[in-house]
Every structure is written in C-alpha cells, then in structure tokens.
C-alpha cells in the first residue's frame, strides 16, 4: 500500500507519448515478449488510472491492430477510459478503442461435462430501494 503512495500520476499526453515511443514493440507482439510488454503497459496505465486494463486484437484490420482500453466494469473508471481514448493521437499501426466491444460470434464455455452456449446465458435484474443488512 505504501508503494502506491509514491507512484507518480501521469497525464493523457504523457501516457500517449510513452506508448508512441514503444508502439512498434506492441504492434509486433509474439509469445516471447507478452509478459514483459504487458507488464510495462500495465504499469503505465496504472500511473494514469489504477483501474484501467487493456487488450490488443490478434487479427489486423487494414494493417492495424486494435488497442482496447477498458475499465473492467468499474463504473468509476469509465471517465478515465473515455478521456484517455479521446486524447489518443492518430497512430499509424493502431486503432484505439474505448471499452471492450460486444462480440457477434457464438461463444462456448466448457466446465467438466457441461457446455454453455451464448444463447444459454442470460440475466435479469430488479431494482432494490433499500439496503439489506
């Protein structure tokens, strides 16, 4: 916890300046450098906002890789994602995307002898006006 007190916060401009300098490494990802590069990027993102996360597309789209910045569902971090993506420079090799996008493909989850398909998973909710203690 004390370690976090001494972390220097960085601005959007500082983050993107760092990313631009290192963008070739992230464009040419391979199994041999994932851990090192992802740890460095996680550190830089946490200097901007502690709850941000990221992912890169595996496939290229018109010669570009997607760089997705997300808040992992942490609503309090949504403004940080939006601001960081809005401040992103135009990058030759990346499309910067705010939040993970809905996927249209069918997904399956396997657990022991159970298979769940996308169509099998749903949710519902109801608003509760009182806190139950």
C-alpha positions in Angstrom: 0.0 0.0 0.0 2.8 2.4 0.8 4.3 1.7 -2.6 1.2 3.2 -4.2 1.6 6.5 -2.3 4.8 7.2 -4.2 3.7 6.4 -7.7 3.7 9.4 -10.0 0.5 10.1 -11.7 0.8 10.8 -15.4 -1.4 12.7 -17.9 -3.0 11.5 -21.0 -0.3 13.3 -23.1 2.5 11.6 -21.1 0.8 8.1 -21.5 0.4 8.5 -25.3 4.0 9.9 -25.6 5.3 6.8 -23.9 3.1 4.5 -26.0 4.1 6.1 -29.3 7.8 5.5 -28.4 7.1 1.9 -27.7 4.3 1.2 -30.3 6.5 -0.9 -32.6 7.0 -3.4 -29.8 3.3 -3.7 -29.2 2.5 -3.9 -32.9 4.9 -6.9 -33.3 3.6 -8.9 -30.3 4.7 -12.5 -30.1 4.7 -15.2 -27.4 8.2 -14.4 -26.4 7.6 -10.8 -25.3 4.0 -10.8 -24.0 4.8 -10.8 -20.3 7.4 -8.1 -20.4 5.5 -5.8 -22.7 2.2 -6.3 -20.9 3.7 -5.6 -17.5 5.3 -2.4 -18.8 2.0 -1.3 -20.3 0.0 -2.2 -17.2 2.4 -0.1 -15.1 2.0 2.9 -17.4 -1.8 2.6 -17.5 -1.9 2.3 -13.7 0.1 5.5 -13.4 -2.7 7.2 -15.3 -5.6 5.4 -13.5 -5.3 2.3 -11.2 -8.4 0.5 -12.6 -7.6 0.6 -16.3 -6.8 -2.5 -18.3 -6.2 -3.3 -22.0 -6.1 -5.8 -24.7 -4.8 -6.0 -28.3 -6.6 -7.6 -31.2 -4.9 -10.7 -32.6 -6.0 -10.0 -36.1 -5.2 -7.0 -38.1 -7.8 -4.8 -39.7 -6.4 -2.9 -42.7 -2.9 -3.3 -41.4 -3.8 -2.0 -38.0 -4.1 -3.7 -34.6 -6.8 -2.7 -32.2 -5.6 -1.3 -28.8 -8.6 -1.6 -26.5 -8.6 0.3 -23.2 -11.2 -0.8 -20.7 -12.3 -0.3 -17.1 -13.1 -3.9 -16.4 -16.7 -2.9 -15.5 -15.5 -0.4 -12.8 -18.0 2.4 -13.5 -15.9 4.9 -11.5 -13.1 4.4 -14.1 -15.3 5.0 -17.2 -14.5 8.7 -17.4 -10.7 7.9 -17.3 -11.1 5.5 -20.3 -13.1 8.0 -22.2 -10.7 10.8 -21.6 -7.6 8.7 -22.4 -9.1 7.5 -25.7 -10.3 11.0 -26.7 -6.8 12.3 -26.2 -5.2 9.5 -28.2 -3.1 10.6 -31.2 -3.7 9.2 -34.6 -1.4 6.1 -34.7 -0.3 4.6 -38.0 -0.4 1.0 -36.7 -3.3 1.1 -34.1 -7.0 1.8 -33.8 -7.6 2.9 -30.3 -10.9 1.6 -28.9 -12.7 2.6 -25.7 -14.1 -0.4 -23.8 -14.4 -4.0 -25.0 -17.0 -4.2 -27.7 -19.7 -6.7 -27.9 -18.8 -9.7 -30.0 -21.2 -11.2 -32.5 -19.6 -14.6 -32.6 -21.0 -17.6 -30.8 -19.1 -18.5 -27.6 -18.9 -21.7 -25.7 -17.9 -22.3 -22.1 -16.8 -25.8 -21.1 -16.7 -27.0 -17.5 -16.3 -30.7 -16.7 -19.2 -32.3 -18.6 -21.2 -29.0 -19.1 -21.2 -26.9 -22.2 -22.8 -23.5 -22.2 -23.6 -21.7 -25.4 -24.1 -17.9 -25.8 -27.9 -18.5 -26.2 -28.0 -20.4 -22.8 -26.7 -17.4 -20.8 -28.9 -14.5 -19.8 -29.6 -12.3 -16.8 -32.3 -10.3 -15.3 -32.3 -7.6 -12.7 -34.6 -5.8 -10.3 -34.2 -2.5 -8.6 -34.0 -2.7 -4.8 -34.7 0.5 -3.0 -33.4 -0.5 0.4 -30.0 -1.8 1.5 -30.4 -5.1 3.3 -28.0 -5.5 6.2 
